[in-house]
């Protein structure tokens, strides 16, 4: 999409990339090291629950990042759905 176009597009792209990156990183952390994630989040450890939350965080993060680059909303949603469902 780029930053040229309608007013505020650069801010929207920045918000998509920042929030998408945060969700992706925390999701990967939750899936890869659930006990460490639970400790850092001060959350009772439940490997299955934290793994599920991480998988869906990855899907959301991927969707946000792809929304910054792709104009096709359906493709963005499907990519996020596939990522979360596959990891779950």
Secondary structure as UniProt FT lines:
FT   TURN            7..8
FT   HELIX           9..32
FT   HELIX           34..41
FT   HELIX           47..69
FT   HELIX           73..87
//
